[in-house]
Structure formats: C-alpha cells, structure tokens
C-alpha cells in the first residue's frame, strides 16, 4: 500500500508538471491519465474518509484563505442561489428523472444520487478561467459556489440516505437538519476564527503561525462534524475570516503561507484528480444484473439532465435578477459560461463510495452513475470550456487595465506618504546629515520613486515609446544578470572550501529575496 501511494503521488505530480509546462488544464489531463492506466495497474480504492477528512479540509481552507471576503459579499446573492438553490434544484430534478427511469430504485436513493452529483467542483473551471482572463466577477461566483455548495449537498445526502436506510424522514426533520448543519458550521467557524486570531496576535512567529494554519482546517472540520454540523462551512468561515485579516500578520508569515498553500494545493489536487480516473475498473466491475446498453442509457440521461438543469437554473435566475435588479445581473455571455462551468469532482465520488446500508446492486448502480457524471462533465465541459470562453469573447482586459491604473495611483499616494515620513525622520536627526547618511537617504528616495515608476510603466504594457525597454525593465534585466554572476562567485568560493555551506545558504537567501522582488 505504501509503494502504491508513493507511485500514485509521483505519477500524478509528473502528469501535472507536464500539464503546467504545456499550459493545459492539469485536472483534465490527470483524469484522462487515470482513465488510461486504470486497467493496467492494481485497483487504488478511493476511501471516502480519506477524501472528506484529509483532502477536502485543506483544499477548502486554502481556497477560502485566497478568496476575497469583500468580493464574495458583492456577489452573495448569486453565490447563494448557486450554492443552495441550484443544489436543491439539481437534487430534485435528477432524483425525479432517475425515479422515472428506474422505478424499482427507492425514491430516497434517487434523491440521494441527485444530492451526490449536485455540487460542481470549480477547480478546473477556475484554473482555465484565470489562464484565459475570465472576468473577476465570474471567477468570484464560481469560487464562492464551490466553497459552500458541498455543505448543502452533503447535508441533503445525509437526509436522503437516512430516509433510504432508516425509513421516512419528514420535511421538517430534513429542514431542521439542514439549518442546524449550516448555522452550526457558521458558529463553530466563527468561534475558532476568533480563537486562532487571538493566538496569532500573540505569537508573531512565522514558522509557528504557518504550522498552526496547517492544523486549522482539520480542527474546524472535525469540530463541526463531531456535533453533526457542517464541517465544510466551518472551514470556509475560518479561512475567509483569517484571510481577510492576513494583513495583520508579519511579512514572513504571509510569504511562507503563500508558498505552503501553493505546494499543498498542487500536491493534493494532483492526487485527487488522478484518483478519479483510477476508479474506472472498480466502478465497472461492480455493475451486475443490468444490460450494458441500459446502464449506458441511464448514465447518458443522468449526465444530460445534470448539465441541462444547471443551464435552466442559471438562465432563469439571471432573467429574474435582470427584472428585479436592472444592470446587476451577468451578461448573456457570462451566464453561458457560468452554466457550462459545472464540472463535478471528487466530493461526489467520495459521497457515492460512502453509501452503506443498501443493497450491493443499488449501491453499484449509484456509484456507476456518479462516476460517469463526474467523468462526463470533466471531459466534455472541461475540454470545451477554453474554446467557449474564446468564442464568446469574454475578457478581463478592461479590469486588468483598471487594476493597473488603481495600483499606480495607490503607489503614488503611498510614495508621497513614505517620502513625507522620511523627511520627518530626517528632520529629527541631530544636526545636518553627514555624507553617509545623505547617501542612505537618497537611496531610499530613489527606491520609492522606482517602485512608483514601475506601476505607471505597467499601464503601457511594460514597454516604452516605440516598444523600447522601459527604465524599470532595463534595471530588472541587468540586475538579474548581476545577481547570477554574484551567485557563481559564492558557489565557486564554496567549492574551493573558502566559504562554508551555512554562509552560502545565507547569502543565497539574500540574493533570492532580491530577485523575488525584481520579479514582483
């Protein structure tokens, strides 16, 4: 098992690395690779507990930490309609269609399938959208939907499975369980957010703070799930709260946190999407007692209903928003993109694998329909999503220009404030500055002006008149070459045993930080 997991992780990272180098969506290539090798390798079982308690919390927390609370608040109506309304709608429509196709399947299990495949996973859509310049509003809506829809779907799933296994569940009981899960998750999330924020105010140690951050998503998820509240909501609330207050942390905490969560996301997402494809043989072998053509027809019908129901809901809601709130609803092109961004992910598979207490025949069928829906949405919608964005001409170029303009104006205001503070401090010096002090002061002034100049230059795309290299670009290029030459000297001195490795690491870190600043 240990060798199997090691090979899985190594293979997934290799495929993801190829995708990054070629500029392809890594989730789609990982799923396709998993499908291809699934018949050739031993079965790699997808453990629901592993997904829900190990993979899901850190991925949710990282996405929430990186999200903007203010932007999510601006689109809260759209996020709520998708993460709650659309999940309920999809569950009902898929459940009814499955019950009509398979009347022998208990109605509660049909609705359980609807709840399982209702929540999309926006990882693939957001990755493609960011690369192709999807407008920020659309990306925010997709991210917000993916942060909260799992909570709705998993709660509905628990109610439906409980009804299928334990008998009838009244509407009021289901509503109470849903409200308790949501409100309990919010309460636990806020409580833990305040506790960890209080701890961070007293640590001031980047290593300790980031180590604690690795524990936060697991603590929040387990705390909420232990009282049958929504662990998903608890994790998201903690992440949004702490992410909105990240400016209060030290610079070391922010730098390390960014690197830690990028690595964590890349590692976990690579394994998760590879695992999806690797379930092909396991899922197919479990199907017994059905005609292959009948099962294929059921799978196609469920996939079609899942895709169409999202379009129906998105366009209906957009029309109502335009009627009630003129000008605030997405455009037709953005609505089409939101409707097509319904790729399902590993949470749906984990929920399907966790079904118990029902006949093995019914469980195998639900698992197969879930798998085909996840694979179908990823491969059909995922592969056509980039072409759709290009075809519709949806772009964030205007937003990017406005961002650069706002940054330049902010840099100018910050420059003036910083220089005013510098002049105040110079005025507090005893007597006139000496020659060394004057050089230091002048260097500080020059660095401030260079930062402001760089922001204004980016408004022109980083080039000067006639496409010539701007002063800031020239400075960065020349300084990078100088840094490389300096590194070669330090390494040569280390190899000649005239410099210790510990000293080399210190000076290399200084040069690396300077080059990182140049890249920024």
Secondary structure, DSSP 8 states (H G I E B T S, - for coil): -HHHHHHHHHHHHHHHHHHHHHT--HHHHHHHHHHHHHTTS------HHHIIIIIHHHHHHHHHHHS-HHHHHHTHHHHHIIIIIIHHHHHHHHHHHHHHH-TTS-HHHHHHHHHHHHS---HHHHHHHHHTT--HHHHHHHHHHHHHHHHHHHHHHHHHHHHHHH----HHHHHHHHHHHHHHHHHHHHHHHHHHHHHHHHH--HHHHHHHHHHHHHHHHHHHHHTTS-HHHHHHHHHHHHHHTGGGS-HHHHHHHHHHHHHHHHHHHHHHHHHHHHTHHHHHHT--SS-HHHHHHHHHHHHHHHHHHHHHHHHHHHHHHHHHSTTTS--HHHHHHHHH-----HHHHHHHHT--SS-HHHHHHHHHHHHHHHHHIIIIIHHHHHHHHHHHT---HHHHHHHHHHHHHHHHHHHHHHHHHHHHHHHTSSSS--HHHHHHHHHHHHHHHHHHHHHHHGGGTTB-GGG-B-HHHHHHHHHHHHHHHHHHHHHHHHHTTSS-HHHHHHHHHHHHHHHHHHH-
